Amino acid sequence: METFHAIFGSPHSISAAQACARTVLVFAYGLILFRLAGRRTFARWSALDITVSIIVGSTLSRGLSGNAPLPTVFLEVALIMALHWIIARIIAHRRMFSRLIEGPAIELARDGKLFLSRLQQHSVSAADLDEALRSQGIENIDQASRVTLEPSGRISVLKSK
């Protein structure tokens, strides 16, 4: 334990060199955890993913700054990642839980008709909508059979046939 404190400092006193050692260790730890967690961890950036990201970042920063003991920080982050993994698996297998955690898809337009109240309710700007249409090679909303605000926040567009 004395060697650990010599390299990484104690929770209330760290030198610049020890802060750098903590940075390398915390970075490696975070990278390993995210690789183990899999690609889905932050691929879609749902509300769950954003929440986990903020909490993990905040917790790891306490380890970097020396405001918390590294073993405690690592245990907390491992628990957060485990909770994320468990919740993501439940979401993948239980539609009702998915709708509760991630929310439903919201139809913004159908057969060229915009639902303006839904656009406003979900803070979708004309620029956001135009970008989604352009990404599908559509110049006008009349060319879209369906426009949907997905739970991830992405706007998907189906072309009219």
C-alpha positions in Angstrom: 0.0 0.0 0.0 2.9 2.3 0.6 4.1 1.9 -2.9 0.6 2.6 -4.2 0.6 5.9 -2.2 4.1 6.8 -3.4 3.0 6.5 -7.0 -0.6 7.7 -6.9 -0.6 9.8 -3.7 -3.2 9.8 -0.9 -6.8 11.1 -1.2 -5.9 14.4 0.3 -2.4 15.0 -1.0 -1.0 14.4 -4.5 1.9 15.9 -6.3 1.9 16.8 -10.0 3.7 13.6 -10.9 1.2 11.6 -8.8 -1.7 13.4 -10.6 -0.2 12.4 -13.9 0.1 8.8 -12.8 -3.5 8.9 -11.7 -4.5 10.3 -15.1 -2.8 7.5 -17.0 -4.3 4.8 -14.6 -7.8 6.3 -14.7 -7.7 6.7 -18.5 -6.6 3.1 -19.0 -9.3 1.9 -16.5 -12.0 3.8 -18.3 -10.9 2.6 -21.7 -10.8 -1.0 -20.6 -14.3 -0.7 -19.0 -15.8 0.8 -22.1 -14.2 -1.9 -24.3 -15.6 -4.6 -22.1 -19.0 -2.9 -22.0 -19.3 -3.2 -25.8 -20.2 -0.9 -28.7 -23.7 -0.2 -27.6 -22.6 1.6 -24.4 -22.6 5.1 -26.1 -23.3 4.3 -29.7 -26.8 5.7 -29.7 -26.6 8.3 -26.9 -30.0 7.6 -25.3 -31.1 9.3 -22.1 -29.6 6.3 -20.3 -26.3 6.7 -22.1 -26.0 10.4 -21.5 -26.8 9.9 -17.8 -24.2 7.2 -17.4 -21.6 9.3 -19.3 -22.1 12.2 -17.0 -21.9 10.1 -13.9 -18.9 8.1 -15.1 -17.0 11.3 -16.1 -17.8 13.0 -12.8 -16.7 10.0 -10.8 -13.5 9.4 -12.7 -12.6 13.1 -12.3 -12.7 12.6 -8.5 -10.1 9.9 -9.0 -8.0 12.2 -11.2 -8.1 15.1 -8.8 -7.4 13.0 -5.7 -10.7 14.0 -4.1 -11.5 10.3 -3.6 -9.5 7.1 -3.2 -8.8 5.4 -6.5 -10.0 1.9 -5.4 -13.4 3.5 -4.4 -13.6 5.4 -7.7 -12.9 2.3 -9.6 -15.5 0.3 -7.7 -18.1 3.1 -8.2 -17.4 3.3 -12.0 -17.5 -0.5 -12.3 -20.9 -0.5 -10.5 -22.2 2.2 -12.8 -21.1 0.3 -15.9 -22.6 -2.9 -14.6 -25.9 -1.1 -14.0 -25.8 0.3 -17.5 -25.1 -3.1 -18.9 -28.0 -4.7 -17.0 -30.5 -1.9 -17.9 -29.4 -2.0 -21.5 -30.1 -5.8 -21.6 -33.5 -5.3 -20.0 -34.3 -2.5 -22.5 -33.3 -4.8 -25.4 -35.6 -7.6 -24.3 -38.6 -5.7 -22.7 -40.4 -3.3 -24.9 -42.4 -1.7 -22.0 -39.2 -1.1 -20.1 -37.6 0.4 -23.3 -40.4 2.8 -23.7 -40.2 3.8 -20.0 -36.4 4.4 -20.0 -35.8 5.6 -23.6 -39.3 6.9 -24.5 -41.3 6.1 -27.7 -40.6 7.1 -31.2 -42.6 10.3 -32.1 -44.1 10.7 -35.6 -43.4 14.2 -36.8 -44.8 13.9 -40.3 -46.8 11.4 -42.4 -47.4 11.4 -46.2 -46.0 14.9 -46.5 -48.1 16.4 -43.7 -46.1 17.9 -40.8 -47.4 17.7 -37.3 -46.3 21.2 -36.2 -47.4 20.8 -32.6 -45.2 17.7 -32.2 -42.2 19.6 -33.8 -42.7 22.4 -31.3 -43.4 20.1 -28.3 -40.1 18.2 -28.9 -38.0 21.2 -29.9 -37.4 20.1 -33.5 -36.4 23.1 -35.6 -37.0 23.6 -39.3 -33.2 23.3 -39.7 -33.2 20.0 -37.9 -36.0 18.7 -40.1 -34.4 20.0 -43.3 -31.1 18.3 -42.4 -32.8 15.0 -41.9 -34.6 15.3 -45.2 -31.4 16.3 -47.1 -29.6 13.3 -45.5 -32.1 11.1 -47.4 -31.9 13.0 -50.6 -35.3 14.6 -50.1 -35.8 18.3 -51.0 -39.4 18.7 -49.8 -41.5 17.2 -47.0 -44.0 16.1 -49.7 -41.4 13.4 -50.7 -41.4 11.8 -47.3 -43.9 9.1 -46.3 -42.9 9.2 -42.7 -40.6 11.4 -40.5 -39.9 10.1 -37.0 -38.0 11.5 -34.0 -36.3 8.4 -32.6 -35.7 7.7 -28.9 -32.0 8.4 -29.5 -32.9 12.0 -30.7 -32.1 11.2 -34.3 -34.7 12.0 -37.0 -35.4 9.2 -39.4 -37.0 9.7 -42.8 -38.8 7.3 -45.1 -39.1 8.3 -48.7 -42.5 8.2 -50.5 -42.7 5.5 -53.2 
